[in-house]
Amino acid sequence: MKEIITIKDMLERNAEKYRDQTAFQIRQDGGGYKKFTFQQVAELAAKVQDALIKLGVAKGDRVVLLSENRPEWGTAYLAITGLGAIVVPLDAMLQKEELAPLIEDSGAKAALVSQRFIEFMQGTRVEGQATIMEEFDNFPSPASRPMSHVGLDDIASIVYTSGTTGIPKGVMLTHRNIMSNVISVTSLFDLGPKDNFLSVLPLHHTFETTAGFLGPFHEGCTITYAKSLKSHNILRNMQETGVTIMCGVPMLYQLFYDGILREVEEKGLSKAFSVLFIAAKFFRYIIGINLGRLLFKTVHKKFGGKIRFFVSGGAALDPEVARNFELMGFTILQGYGMSESSPIMTCNTLKQNKIGSVGKPIPGVEIKISGSDPVGEILAFGPNIMKGYYKRKELTSRLVVNGWLHTGDVGYLDENGFLLITGRSKDVIVTGSGVNVYPEEIEFVLNKIPSIKESCVIGDKVKSGVRKGAEEVVALIVPEPEHFVQQGNSSDEFINKTIAAEVQELNKKMADFKRIARFIIRKEELPKTRLKKIKRFEIKKELKL
């Protein structure tokens, strides 16, 4: 495996090694692509660093990064970490009310944001200390100045995961954590300047940061940023730039597959398509040859014709979808990780791909199952395991014991060392887009509403449609009787109408992925333990979820 270097050293090395190779590109509104070479990225990062220094940012200071996906996001990340400061990437889908506590908790000294988020900084601790990304190109070249030493064990990033009971949880990742993960994962694939990654997942998400940004950048690949997640725009990016690899979530691949079937049906080619699938199955499973790329060449052309493989993460991938893509000559490689592990712990590869599993441990990472039974909680150990939770030592000590990360996920290792996940011991709701939703966080807000006595938020799998198999947020709500007595109306109709309005208003203040899809009114008190903790398993059993 290659030597682990800091993010700063990687930027400096690549500015020379891949000097004129395109590092980042994005389609412009009028057509054509705005491109940044590796050398230009390094030069722009130096300008951003100079601007940060003028704002008083020094080594160890936290800097908020908030923007939609774009080349400047990656440049800003490299600038902050190269300065020895700590990048705090925030979710661009959050509302201002949700962002403010995270900015406060981080103790950020400055922020790098795109124009649309500048007003979000008003009233926060970084008001007046925010730099707009659209202005990066106008920064003058900096004068030469001594830079702080950046070490592998310095913190590079604090990544906020959704907090529980309203308390934010920042994952501290060092340069060693992140870059060991980058180097381990890239060592499993033959990547280089010939490859073009399409970046569609939110860059603040650790999966995209490592697998869709830093990994490709480390290997001298080009990264194309999708300005829109609409299928036709993504396909246009693929066709125009010759995308070879893309990291996505299961719902995206389901949308692609459904789109293919819909187009086939619209063109009256369903029977012909079925015949091709029968032929593909025969050659793949009987003869042992995959002729999918030849049989479905028109589909490959639609995807640009140069796709080497897709990567899926963030949530469980439907094995049937993976097999159907395989029959068409496309490979989807599933992996497993979490922010606390920088994030990748296991993954399938082109040489070893077991559909239905999340692959084998990556180099340098150990996976074991707790307890004596074959199935149990998944534990992980390696240089990628976080330094800890920011300002939360007690929580860190509960989740990382003797260097082993307790994931809260349940699974087993098969006879060949592939990891299969069977469920979760914790109550996190994983949406179809792979975003974690913590029930307590929503309950905390619901229970503050005067008309609500208590609530329990759970995940329920969507039964049909594009999002089939994904989880949606469902709230079981117990009304506050006294409130409705004071209102002079305790009828079921009035209670339902009142709570429906409250839920609708709450949804407006939350990110899309956190919004309550539906709610159920319950008049009896929620079942609890002697310590007054809600018995979620009883509620799920009662509701048959």
Secondary structure, DSSP 8 states (H G I E B T S, - for coil): ------HHHHHHHHHHHTTTSEEEEEE-TTSSEEEEEHHHHHHHHHHHHHHHHHTT--TT-EEEEE-SSSHHHHHHHHHHHHTT-EEEE--TTS-HHHHHHHHHHHT-SEEEE-GGGGGGGTTSTTTT-EEEGGGGGG-------------TTSEEEEEEEEEETTEEEEEEEEHHHHHHHHHHHHTTS--STT-EEEE-S-TTSHHIIIIIIIHHHHTT-EEEE-S---HHHHHHHHHHHT--EEEE-HHHHHHHHHHHHHHHHHTT-HHHHHHHHHHHHIIIIII----HHHHTHHHHHHTTS---EEEE-SS---HHHHHHHHHTT--EEEEEE-GGGSSEEEE--SSS--TTS--EE-TT-EEEESSSSSSEEEEEESTTS-SEETT-HHHHHHHEETTEEEEEEEEEE-TTS-EEEEEESS--EE-TTS-EE-HHHHHHHHTTSTTEEEEEEEEEE--SSTTTT-EEEEEEEEE-HHHHHHHT---HHHHHHHHHHHHHHHHHTS-GGGSEEEEEE--S---B-TT--B-HHHHHHHHT-
